[in-house]
Amino acid sequence: MIQFGTNPIAWANDDDQTIGADIPTARILTEAGQLIGFDGIENGHRWPQDDPEALRALLAQHGMQFISGWYSTELLTRSVAEEITAVQGHLAKLKHNGCKVCIVCECSNTVHGNPEVAVNDRPRLTAAEMVSFGAKMETFAAYLASEGIILAYHHHMGTVVESPADIDAFMAATGPATYLLFDAGHCAFGGGDPVSVLRKHIARVAHFHAKNIRADVTARVRTEGMSFLAGVLAGAFTVPGDQDGAIDFGPLLTILAENDYDGWIVIEAEQDPHLRNPLLYQTLGLHTLKRIARETGLIPA
């Protein structure tokens, strides 16, 4: 079943919590749930973090499910056993809320949350380092699978898995327990053609982020040596359906339909909420995705 969700970073950013800090949590929930009509929402710093039932109840009051949440691995600097210990609280939250996937990204050396570092200066792995990293990630993924949760790895700007070549190398270095969170916006920003990358890896895609980009802004981020967060504030990302957006979601949803994708489609698109009203942009994004999903046969017409 296809379900449509959002992420609270459209209202209140997690990497820079000053962005949207004045927006009440109740407004986020009301707009996402009752006014826009999303089926679910991903994790954010405003939600209860240590009480899975309080989280479930809070979202249920607004007609939404808890989809999943970002988990930062540090497998480049700690053992798989240490990672398994570290994930227990997050895992309990996922299991209590009936989540199917755990969104994972290696953050031991990421620069995406540092406003002082250009995203161009991200960390990179050698071929040998990627093989070693992939082996550890696969072992961690196998553990999550034994707990009934699929590891969905989020390729992301400013990290060791950013470019199409990184994605290819990572997927080759991991095995059948490791799946991909495909993010259209991060793929394009990272230098990839979203259609080609999705088609290549669709058999192992377990989660889909429908993030759009403003290509003129992402180009500026590169040429001017901007940080990831500076790019966000400049408007690098937007939603499906925005006339300023560079990504055509029709071919992407066609690939999902042709391959019987069964899961969430999430509008995870952080912008400055004071310049771009989340209620308006998220409504546009959801209406656009549902229209395309009907046209492509991903959901019933």
C-alpha positions in Angstrom: 0.0 0.0 0.0 1.2 3.5 -0.9 1.0 6.0 1.9 1.9 9.7 1.8 3.8 11.4 4.6 5.8 14.5 5.5 8.6 15.5 7.8 8.4 18.3 10.4 11.6 19.9 9.1 9.4 21.9 6.7 8.2 23.7 9.8 11.0 23.3 12.3 14.5 22.3 11.2 16.4 19.6 13.1 20.0 20.5 11.9 19.5 24.2 12.9 16.8 24.3 15.4 16.6 28.1 15.3 14.9 27.7 11.9 11.2 27.7 12.7 11.8 27.8 16.4 8.8 30.2 16.9 6.3 27.9 15.1 4.2 26.1 17.7 4.3 22.4 17.7 0.4 22.3 17.7 0.5 24.2 14.4 2.8 21.7 12.8 0.5 18.8 13.8 -2.7 20.5 12.9 -1.5 21.6 9.5 0.2 18.3 8.6 -2.7 16.1 9.8 -6.1 17.8 9.8 -5.5 20.6 7.2 -3.3 18.9 4.6 -4.2 15.3 5.2 -0.9 13.4 5.4 -1.2 9.8 6.5 1.9 10.1 8.6 4.9 12.1 9.6 8.6 11.3 10.3 10.5 12.1 13.4 11.5 15.6 14.6 12.9 17.1 17.7 9.5 18.5 18.7 8.1 15.0 19.3 8.4 12.9 22.5 11.8 11.2 22.1 11.9 8.7 25.0 8.2 7.6 25.3 7.0 5.7 22.2 3.4 5.5 23.4 3.3 9.3 24.0 4.6 9.7 20.4 2.0 7.4 19.0 -0.9 9.0 20.9 0.2 12.6 20.0 0.3 11.8 16.3 -2.9 9.8 16.5 -4.8 12.8 17.8 -4.1 14.5 14.5 -4.9 11.4 12.3 -1.3 10.5 11.6 1.0 7.6 12.0 4.7 7.7 13.0 6.5 6.8 9.7 10.0 6.4 11.0 12.9 8.6 12.0 16.5 9.4 11.2 19.2 7.4 13.1 22.8 8.5 12.9 25.2 5.6 12.8 28.8 6.0 13.7 30.1 2.8 12.2 33.3 4.4 11.0 34.4 5.0 14.6 32.7 2.3 16.6 31.9 -1.4 16.4 28.7 -3.0 15.2 28.2 -4.2 18.8 28.4 -0.7 20.1 26.0 0.5 17.3 23.5 -2.2 18.3 23.7 -1.0 21.9 23.2 2.6 20.8 20.2 2.0 18.6 18.1 0.3 21.3 16.0 3.3 22.3 15.3 4.3 18.7 14.5 0.7 17.8 12.0 0.5 20.6 10.3 3.6 19.3 10.1 2.2 15.8 8.7 -1.2 16.9 6.1 0.3 19.3 4.8 2.4 16.5 4.7 -0.3 13.9 7.3 1.2 11.6 8.7 -0.9 8.8 12.0 0.9 8.2 14.8 2.6 10.1 16.2 5.6 8.3 20.0 5.4 8.7 22.8 7.7 7.7 26.5 7.6 8.8 27.2 10.8 10.7 30.5 10.2 12.5 32.2 12.6 10.1 29.4 14.4 8.3 29.6 18.1 7.6 25.9 18.7 6.7 25.1 20.1 10.1 28.1 22.4 10.4 27.3 25.9 9.1 31.1 26.7 9.0 32.0 23.9 6.5 31.3 24.0 2.8 29.3 21.0 1.6 32.0 20.6 -1.1 34.4 19.6 1.7 32.5 16.6 2.7 34.2 13.4 3.8 35.0 10.7 1.2 35.9 7.0 1.5 38.5 5.1 -0.4 37.3 2.0 -2.2 38.8 -0.2 0.5 37.2 2.0 3.2 33.8 1.7 1.5 34.0 -2.1 1.4 34.8 -2.2 5.1 32.1 0.3 6.0 29.6 -1.6 3.9 30.4 -4.9 5.6 29.7 -3.3 9.0 26.5 -1.7 7.8 25.3 -5.0 6.4 25.9 -6.7 9.8 24.0 -3.9 11.5 21.2 -4.2 8.9 21.0 -7.9 9.5 20.5 -7.3 13.2 17.7 -4.8 12.5 16.1 -7.3 10.1 16.1 -9.9 12.9 14.1 -7.4 14.9 11.6 -6.9 12.1 12.9 -3.6 10.8 14.4 -2.8 7.4 17.5 -0.6 7.3 16.9 2.1 4.7 20.1 4.0 4.1 19.8 7.7 3.3 22.3 9.0 0.8 22.7 12.6 1.9 24.6 15.7 1.0 27.7 16.3 3.2 28.2 12.6 4.0 30.3 9.7 2.7 27.4 8.5 0.5 26.4 11.5 -1.5 27.2 11.1 -5.3 25.9 8.5 -7.7 29.3 6.8 -7.6 29.1 6.7 -3.8 25.6 5.1 -3.9 26.8 2.5 -6.4 29.8 1.6 -4.3 27.8 1.5 -1.1 25.1 -0.7 -2.5 27.8 -3.0 -3.9 29.5 -3.1 -0.5 26.4 -4.1 1.3 24.2 -7.1 1.0 20.6 -8.2 1.0 19.7 -6.8 4.4 20.6 -3.2 3.5 18.1 -1.2 1.5 18.1 2.3 0.1 16.2 5.4 1.1 16.0 7.1 -2.3 15.9 10.9 -2.0 15.2 12.6 -5.3 16.6 16.0 -4.1 19.7 14.7 -2.5 20.4 12.6 -5.6 20.1 15.6 -8.0 22.0 17.9 -5.6 24.7 15.2 -5.4 25.2 15.2 -9.1 23.0 12.3 -10.1 20.1 11.9 -12.5 17.3 10.8 -10.2 15.6 8.6 -12.9 18.8 6.7 -13.7 19.8 6.2 -10.1 16.3 5.1 -9.0 15.9 2.7 -12.0 19.3 1.2 -11.2 18.6 0.5 -7.5 14.8 0.2 -7.4 14.9 -3.5 -6.3 16.5 -2.4 -3.0 14.5 0.8 -2.4 12.5 0.6 0.8 11.7 4.3 1.4 11.1 7.3 -0.9 11.7 11.0 -0.2 10.0 13.3 -2.7 12.4 16.2 -2.3 12.7 18.7 -5.1 15.6 21.2 -5.8 16.0 24.7 -7.2 18.9 24.0 -9.5 20.1 27.6 -9.6 20.5 27.6 -5.8 22.2 24.2 -5.6 24.6 25.4 -8.3 25.4 28.5 -6.2 26.0 26.2 -3.2 28.7 24.5 -5.2 30.3 27.5 -6.9 30.3 29.7 -3.9 31.4 27.1 -1.4 28.3 27.4 0.8 27.5 25.1 3.7 24.6 22.7 3.5 22.6 24.7 6.0 23.3 28.0 4.1 22.0 26.3 1.0 18.8 25.3 2.8 18.2 28.9 3.9 18.9 30.1 0.4 16.2 27.8 -1.0 18.0 24.8 -2.3 15.1 22.5 -1.6 11.4 22.7 -2.4 8.4 20.4 -2.9 7.0 18.5 -5.9 4.9 20.8 -8.1 6.9 24.0 -7.4 7.4 25.7 -10.7 10.9 26.6 -9.5 11.7 22.9 -9.0 14.0 21.0 -11.4 12.8 17.5 -10.8 10.1 15.8 -12.8 8.4 13.3 -10.5 6.4 11.6 -13.2 9.2 9.3 -14.4 10.1 8.5 -10.8 6.6 7.5 -9.7 6.3 5.5 -13.0 9.4 3.5 -11.9 7.8 2.9 -8.5 4.6 1.8 -10.1 6.3 -0.5 -12.6 8.2 -2.2 -9.8 5.3 -2.6 -7.4 6.8 -0.3 -4.8 4.9 -0.7 -1.5 5.7 1.9 1.1 5.8 5.5 2.1 6.3 8.5 -0.2 7.4 11.3 2.0 7.8 15.0 1.2 10.9 15.7 3.2 11.8 19.2 1.9 13.3 21.7 4.4 12.9 25.4 3.6 12.8 28.6 5.5 9.3 28.5 6.8 9.1 32.3 7.1 9.8 32.8 3.4 7.9 29.7 2.2 4.8 28.9 4.1 4.8 25.2 4.9 1.0 24.9 4.8 1.0 26.1 1.2 4.1 24.3 0.0 3.2 20.9 1.6 -0.3 21.1 0.3 1.0 21.7 -3.2 3.5 18.8 -2.8 0.9 16.3 -1.6 -1.7 17.3 -4.3 1.0 17.0 -7.0 2.2 13.6 -5.9 -1.3 12.2 -5.6 -2.2 13.4 -9.1 1.0 11.9 -10.6 0.5 8.7 -8.6 -3.0 8.3 -10.1 -1.7 9.1 -13.6 1.1 6.5 -13.3 -1.1 3.8 -11.8 0.8 3.9 -8.5 -2.5 4.4 -6.7 -6.1 3.9 -8.0 -7.4 6.6 -10.3 
